[in-house]
């Protein structure tokens, strides 16, 4: 590819936030010579990470060419690359990449990166990457293309996350990494970590694997790295690479094949191969063992160009950038945050597992006093003890310091009297899911608290409006629905009842922000968003099972969606009685779209907790005694029929939810299922998937999202 084509590509992005390459000449200690240090900086604060767009790459390439010329004249003895505070580079500019409409432009982008990085790898003098902070994707590949690497102990988030975002590490990482740290470790970094909630490496972890050659403390990281570089250049230090391999050796060939096979098994287990990118990463790694780096670069570019045009990549970028990075920070419909009231003390009604999780979260994140109440001292003591035990576990794992552990424990207290809520600003109930019990609780609490105290319910399916009916101040009640486990699941459905006022709502959103949760405003409608979608999905699969579809067919029919767990596994995890209770609430609200399974009720009545139990060989099976409890129809479906039926049911339900104004738009539906149910980014949530498979148009006559939003442009 020519320089003119690179310039043509760069011209397509006049609004790119350019990461500039600033060069400084430094005299190395010990008379080692003149060293050129490039600092990558976009001139913005730490909230705006440095990224690699076409204009950035063209500038970096030009700077490197100039340094190569200086090196050939003997003016410099080495070149280093580092970043602005907290960042080396956060990778390719995805907002730029997603706008590439032509496959050819994607190919140019891939080739441009390779051309620039090839110059870094062939300067005529050693190159060094000083990984001072976050280094993702193309940012980590800059380091990998350098001759030597140092890393800060304070550096967080080092990763090649491309399998997660629908691409392959396309600028040399997939070639260099398995040779540098071994094929098994490379599969961990490129496949297992990205597909495990996009896990990243810390600086010390990267050093331990062999990604970096030396590690230094943050306070004087660059100075220490320069001193180390001087010793390397002078020959005083020769880095040892204990995990590196020669890919041509016969013993390595067997390890390489085994690592790729293990990676494929992991991908199948995690995604059911519903996204093409992880398999492509492994395809390139498998092929490049016998390739030169230049041959691998060509394969990487072609693979990247193809993946950039897939719906799965566009869906992932939509989910990751448009939803998780942007919409979640500016919730649709949230009132002006200036209306929010201060919250200096929180009350939790109940001291069971859910209530105790809430108390711990409030104390840890908000650092305000939290008091739990329950009907007797034993329950109260058990709830407080749970919080203390969880804090002790965090302390043992060094996730919390001793002072913070002591403070958190001291913030959580218990009482058998709701009078303890007298000075609370916010009281949330986490009691049994029965409307009359929750109404009774709120009547008792309202008689004690101040007129300004906000009342919140953690209900998963009941009407917030009905709960507020008998309150003297119904405007103070808001739905504040967490997902289990509370510490892990990011979503918080904030439910506005007809009389909930703006100050109450604004306070709820500020609390959510303080709790580090993703808040979505939802209308008071049965089961809100996530549970309504999940129960519609589970209802269709269980109905097919009741009609006579074999269990293994019904339960595996949705595998092409790549969901985190099968419907029967999900129902067992939620608990059959809880799932049935919510289904009954939805049936009462919406009728036959949410059928109540008599078979499920028979299982509950007989104390059966799960359909599946491990068989003699470890594979799940339904015991004969469980089957004997149930009765089935004689109209079985195929897996394809169950999948299509479920797709159409979800398209119908989401269409109705949007028509009812349950949320502001399909983007909020997608954000909810990603953050509240762990649905994969490569689906884009759920609406891009339903658009992609044609269900939206089959059922509603139109797509949820315009072509190009979460799919390849029309």
DAKABEL-V779717 format. One record per backbone hydrogen bond with DSSP energy under -1.0 kcal/mol. NH is the residue of the N-H (numbers start at 1). CO is the residue of the C=O. E is the energy in kcal/mol with one decimal. If there is no record, write none. Layout:
nh=(NH	NH)
co=(CO	CO)
e=(E	E)
This chain:
nh=(6	7	8	9	10	11	12	13	16	18	20	22	24	26	28	35	36	37	38	39	40	41	48	52	57	58	59	60	61	62	63	64	65	66	67	68	69	70	71	72	74	75	77	79	80	81	82	84	87	88	89	90	93	94	97	98	99	100	106	107	108	109	110	111	112	113	114	115	116	117	118	119	120	121	128	129	130	131	132	134	135	136	137	139	141	142	143	144	145	148	150	151	152	153	155	158	159	164	165	167	170	176	177	180	181	182	186	187	188	189	190	191	192	193	195	196	198	199	201	203	206	207	208	209	210	211	213	214	216	221	224	225	226	227	228	229	230	231	232	233	234	236	237	244	245	249	253	254	255	256	257	258	259	260	261	262	263	264	265	266	267	268	269	270	271	272	274	280	281	282	283	284	285	286	287	288	290	291	296	297	298	299	300	301	302	303	304	305	306	307	308	310	314	315	316	317	318	319	320	321	322	323	324	325	326	327	328	329	334	339	340	346	347	348	349	350	356	357	358	359	360	361	362	363	364	365	366	370	371	372	373	374	380	381	382	383	384	385	386	387	388	389	390	391	392	393	394	395	396	397	398	399	405	406	407	408	409	410	411	413	415	420	421	422	424	425	426	427	428	429	430	434	438	439	440	441	442	443	444	445	446	447	448	449	453	454	455	456	457	458	467	468	471	476	477	478	479	480	481	488	489	491	492	493	494	495	496	500	501	505	506	507	508	509	510	511	512	513	514	515	516	517	518	520	522	523	524	525	528	533	534	535	536	537	538	539	540	541	542	543	544	545	546	547	548	549	554	555	556	559	561	562	570	571	572	573	574	575	579	580	581	582	583	584	585	586	587	588	589	590	591	594	601	602	603	604	605	606	607	608	613	615	618	621	627	628	633	635	642	643	644	645	646	647	648	649	650	651	652	653	654	655	656	657	658	659	660	662	668	669	670	671	672	673	674	675	676	677	679	683	684	685	690	691	692	693	695	696	698	699	700	709)
co=(2	3	4	5	6	7	9	10	13	16	41	39	37	35	33	26	78	24	80	22	82	20	45	91	53	54	55	56	57	58	59	60	61	62	63	64	65	66	67	68	71	70	34	126	36	128	38	40	84	134	134	50	52	92	93	94	96	97	102	103	104	105	106	107	108	109	110	111	112	113	114	115	116	117	79	148	81	150	130	86	157	89	159	136	137	138	139	140	141	127	129	214	131	216	152	201	135	161	161	162	168	172	173	176	177	178	182	183	184	185	186	187	187	188	191	193	194	193	158	155	202	203	204	205	206	206	149	149	151	218	220	221	222	223	224	225	226	227	228	229	230	231	231	241	179	246	249	250	251	252	253	254	255	256	257	258	259	260	261	262	263	264	265	266	267	268	271	276	277	278	279	280	281	282	283	284	287	288	292	293	294	295	296	297	298	299	300	301	302	303	304	307	310	311	312	313	314	315	316	317	317	318	319	320	321	322	323	326	331	336	337	369	426	371	428	373	352	353	354	355	356	357	358	359	360	361	362	411	346	413	348	415	376	377	378	379	380	381	382	383	384	385	386	387	388	389	390	391	392	393	395	394	401	402	403	404	405	406	407	370	372	417	418	419	421	345	345	454	347	456	349	432	434	435	436	437	438	439	440	441	442	443	445	445	450	425	476	427	478	429	463	464	468	473	474	455	495	457	493	485	485	675	518	481	520	479	522	497	475	501	502	503	504	505	506	507	508	509	510	511	513	512	490	492	494	662	496	523	525	529	530	531	532	533	534	535	536	537	538	539	540	541	542	543	545	544	550	551	552	556	558	559	566	567	568	569	570	571	575	576	577	578	579	580	581	582	583	584	585	586	587	591	597	598	599	600	601	602	604	603	621	619	615	613	623	624	546	547	638	639	640	641	642	643	644	645	646	647	648	649	650	651	652	653	654	655	656	657	665	665	666	667	668	669	670	671	672	673	673	680	681	680	686	687	688	689	690	690	694	695	696	706)
e=(-1.7	-2.3	-2.1	-2.3	-2.5	-2.1	-1.4	-1.9	-1.4	-1.1	-2.2	-2.4	-1.9	-3.0	-2.9	-3.1	-2.4	-3.0	-3.4	-2.8	-2.5	-2.0	-2.1	-2.1	-2.4	-2.5	-2.1	-2.6	-2.9	-2.1	-2.4	-2.6	-2.3	-1.9	-2.0	-2.5	-1.9	-1.9	-2.6	-2.0	-1.5	-2.4	-3.2	-1.9	-2.8	-2.1	-2.7	-1.3	-2.2	-3.2	-1.1	-3.0	-1.7	-1.2	-2.4	-2.7	-1.3	-1.6	-1.6	-2.2	-2.4	-2.2	-2.1	-2.7	-2.9	-1.9	-1.8	-2.6	-2.3	-2.6	-2.3	-1.2	-1.6	-2.0	-2.8	-2.3	-3.0	-2.9	-1.4	-2.5	-1.9	-1.9	-1.9	-3.1	-2.1	-1.4	-1.0	-2.3	-2.1	-2.1	-2.6	-1.9	-2.2	-2.4	-1.4	-2.3	-2.0	-1.4	-1.3	-2.8	-1.1	-2.7	-2.3	-2.0	-2.8	-1.1	-2.1	-2.1	-1.7	-2.3	-2.9	-2.3	-1.9	-3.1	-2.1	-1.5	-1.5	-2.4	-2.7	-2.5	-2.6	-2.4	-2.4	-2.0	-1.1	-2.4	-2.7	-1.1	-1.9	-1.5	-2.8	-2.6	-2.5	-2.2	-2.4	-2.7	-2.2	-1.6	-2.2	-2.8	-2.1	-1.7	-1.6	-1.0	-2.7	-1.8	-1.9	-1.5	-1.6	-3.1	-2.3	-2.2	-2.6	-2.3	-2.4	-2.4	-2.2	-2.3	-2.1	-2.1	-2.4	-2.4	-2.2	-2.4	-3.1	-1.7	-1.9	-1.7	-2.3	-1.8	-2.4	-2.6	-2.3	-2.8	-2.4	-2.5	-1.1	-1.5	-2.3	-2.4	-1.7	-1.8	-3.0	-2.4	-2.1	-2.5	-2.9	-2.6	-1.9	-2.4	-2.6	-1.9	-1.9	-2.8	-2.2	-2.5	-2.3	-2.6	-3.3	-2.8	-1.1	-1.5	-2.8	-1.6	-1.1	-2.1	-2.7	-1.2	-1.5	-2.0	-1.6	-2.5	-2.7	-2.7	-2.8	-2.6	-2.7	-2.2	-2.2	-2.5	-2.2	-2.3	-2.8	-2.3	-2.7	-2.7	-2.1	-2.9	-2.3	-2.5	-2.0	-1.0	-1.9	-3.1	-2.1	-2.2	-2.4	-2.5	-2.0	-1.8	-2.4	-2.6	-2.5	-2.3	-2.3	-2.0	-2.0	-2.3	-2.5	-1.8	-1.5	-2.9	-2.6	-2.5	-2.4	-2.6	-2.3	-2.2	-1.4	-2.5	-2.3	-1.6	-2.2	-1.9	-2.2	-2.4	-1.1	-2.7	-2.7	-2.2	-2.4	-2.6	-2.1	-2.5	-1.8	-2.3	-2.3	-2.1	-2.1	-2.5	-2.8	-1.2	-1.7	-2.4	-1.2	-2.7	-1.9	-2.8	-1.8	-1.4	-1.5	-1.5	-1.6	-1.9	-1.4	-2.0	-2.4	-3.4	-2.6	-1.1	-2.6	-1.3	-2.4	-2.2	-2.4	-1.8	-2.3	-1.3	-2.1	-2.1	-3.1	-2.1	-2.2	-2.2	-2.1	-2.6	-2.3	-2.0	-2.3	-2.1	-1.3	-2.6	-2.9	-2.0	-2.9	-2.5	-1.1	-1.6	-2.9	-2.2	-2.9	-2.6	-1.6	-2.3	-3.1	-2.3	-1.8	-1.8	-2.8	-2.1	-2.1	-2.0	-2.8	-1.8	-1.5	-2.3	-2.6	-2.9	-1.1	-1.7	-2.2	-2.1	-2.6	-2.5	-1.8	-2.1	-2.8	-1.8	-2.8	-2.5	-2.3	-2.5	-2.3	-2.4	-1.9	-2.4	-2.7	-2.3	-1.6	-3.3	-2.2	-2.0	-1.6	-2.1	-2.0	-2.2	-2.9	-1.4	-1.7	-2.8	-2.4	-3.1	-2.0	-2.5	-2.2	-2.1	-2.6	-2.7	-2.2	-2.5	-2.5	-2.5	-2.3	-2.7	-2.6	-2.1	-2.6	-2.4	-2.4	-2.7	-2.7	-2.1	-2.2	-2.5	-2.4	-2.0	-2.3	-2.5	-1.2	-1.1	-2.3	-2.5	-2.2	-2.1	-2.0	-2.4	-2.6	-1.0	-2.2	-1.1	-1.4	-1.1	-2.3	-2.2	-2.5	-2.3	-1.0	-1.6	-2.2	-2.4	-2.8	-2.1)
